[in-house]
Amino acid sequence: MTEYVVPSPDRDSKPWWEAVTRHEWIHQRCDACGGWRWPARAMCNRCYSFEWSWQPASGDGTVVSYIRTHHPFLAYMKAPYYTVFVALAEQPDIIMPGSWQVEREPLCGEAVRVSFEDIPSEPPASVVGWVPK
């Protein structure tokens, strides 16, 4: 049996991982200053408010960097593969990593959209990937 790396949510990130598993794109947003944030946490890093809510986000972003990995670290990974780092459309200073879901090299500055990759696990889980927009 192939062993997969399954997300291990904490108190703050659990609602986000649950949404990803449902293929929903949400992020925390500060109710005081309106700043988006990732990763999830109890306090706003901009205004220090503890008031926030989970809100839908567009799922759009821009590739700012990427890594090409030549050696698979787990049996199910087919090398070479790319990990991309994406600036989110809602808050460009949030840089989110994810897998590159297409068979070509990503381009810095490329517009992308979130995708979700299901992991065979119990309970069900998914991880974030990116595709060209």
N, C-alpha and C positions, 0 to 999 in steps of 0.2 A: 504494500500500500504506500502511495506517495504521501509524504508528510508536508503539509502546507503551513506557512506562517500565518497565524490567525491573529487579528487585532486583539489587544488586551485593553479594553476601555477602562478609564478611571472615573471617578465621581463626576468630573466636569465634562469629559468627552463622551460619556455613554450615550446621551441623546443624539450626538452627531454620528457616531458609528451606527446606531440604530437606523437613522435616516439614510445613511449610505447603503445599508443593507436593503432598504426599501427602494433604492435608486432615487432618492430625493436629495436635493442639494440645498442645505440650510447652513447658516452660520450664526454665531452669536452676534448681536448688535447691541451696543450700549444705548439704554433708554435715555441717558442724560445728554451725551454729546453726539450720538448717532454713528460713532465709529464702529466698523466691523472688526471682528477679531478671530484669529485662528493661530494657534490651537485654542480650544475652549479653556476658559479659566474664570474664576469667581469675580475678579476685579478688572475694571477697564485700565489698560495700560496708558491711556491718554488723559482721562480726567479722574481716575481712581474711584469711580462710582461702582457700587455693588449692584446696581439696577441694570438688568439686561433682559433680552428675550431672543428666542430662536426665530429667525426670519428666513424666508426663501431668498435665494440669491440666483443670479442669472446662469451660473455655470460657465461663463465666458472668461477668457484670460489671454495672456500673451506669454509665449515662451521667452524666458530671460536667460536660461542656461540649460545645459543638459550634460549627462555623463553617459558614455558608452562603456558598458561592462563586457569584457571579452571572455570571462570565465564564470560559468554558472555556480552560484553558491548553494543552490538547492536543486534536487533532481528534476523538478518540474519546469525549471527555468531554461529556456533555449537561448544560448549565447550566439552571437552578441545581442544584447538588448540595451534599451535606453531608459534612463530615469530622467524625466524633465522637471524643470522648476518653473512654475507658472505664476506670474503676477495676476492677481484676481482683478477683474474689471471693476468691481465695487470699491476696492481698496487696494490700489497698485503696490502699496508697501507690504502687503501680505504676499509672501512667496510660498506657494504650496507645491510639494513634490508629488509625483505620481508616475505611473508607468506610461510609456509611449505605446499606443495601441495600433500602430500601423507599421507596415513593412519597409519603412524608409527612414533615413536620418531626419530628426526634427531640425527646424531652422529657428535660430534666435530671431525674435520679432514676429514670429508666426502667430496668427490668431488661432486659438484652440477652444474647444468645448469639453467639459467634463464627460467622462464615461465611467462606467462602473464594471468591475470584474468580480463575478461571484466566485467564492472560494468554497469548494466542497468540504463542509464542516457541519458539526452539530454543536450548538445551534448555528443556523445559517449566518454567513458573514460575507461582506464584500469589501473591496478596496478601490481606491480612486485611480483612474487612468485618464489620459488625455488624447483627443483626436483633433485633426485639423478642422477648423470651422468652415 
